[in-house]
Amino acid sequence: STPPSPPPPAMPLRVECEGGTCSQQLQQALQWARSTNATGLPVVIHIANGTYQLDSNATEMTFNPETTASEVRLIGEGGALLTALFEDSEPLLTMSTGAPPVTLFGLVIQSLVAVHGGSAMIDRCRFEGSSAVRSGLAIRDGSLKVQRSEFVGDVTQLEGGAINVSGGTLEMSDSVLTVLGSALAVCCDGRAWVQHTV
C-alpha cells in the first residue's frame, strides 16, 4: 500500500511594521487566510515588532468555517503589540465553531481574545490590561491550551476575571497571573486544568 501523502507545506506570510501600515498589512494577511488561495493550507503569519491597532469588527478577526486555511499561526518576535482600534468593541480575535486550529505565539495583547468553539493554543504571549483597556480571555466553548504566558495589570473583562471559562475547556501550564482582582473564573459548563502557574 502507498503511504499517506505528507501535509502541504505551510504558507509563510511576513508582516513588517514600518510607519502607519502595520495594522493594514496584518489584517490583509488575515484576510488571505480566508481566501480560496489558502484553501487547505496551513498559514503562518510572522509579525514584526511594532504596534498593531486592529479593527476587531472586521470579518477576518473571527476564525470560523469561512477561514479556508487548514491552520492559522500568528507568530510574534516578542514585541508585536496587538490592540483594538476602538474601545468597547468586539473581542480582538474570536475563534468560533468550525474554525481551523489557531495558534498565537510570542505576542503582546492588550485586548480580549474569545474562544467560542474550535481549538486554539496560546504560547509565550503576554496579556496586558489597565483600567482603560479591557484584556484577557473568555472561553465559552471549544478548547484552549495556554502555556508559558503571562497576564499582568488590571486584566479583566466583562465576564469577570482575567480568564473566564463559562464553557469548553482550558488547559493552562507554566504561566504567570499577576493581576488586580480575579485571575480565573470558572462557571457553568466550563472546565479548567491549571498546573505550574502562579
Disulfide bonds with the S-S distance in Angstrom:
Cys17-Cys22 1.96
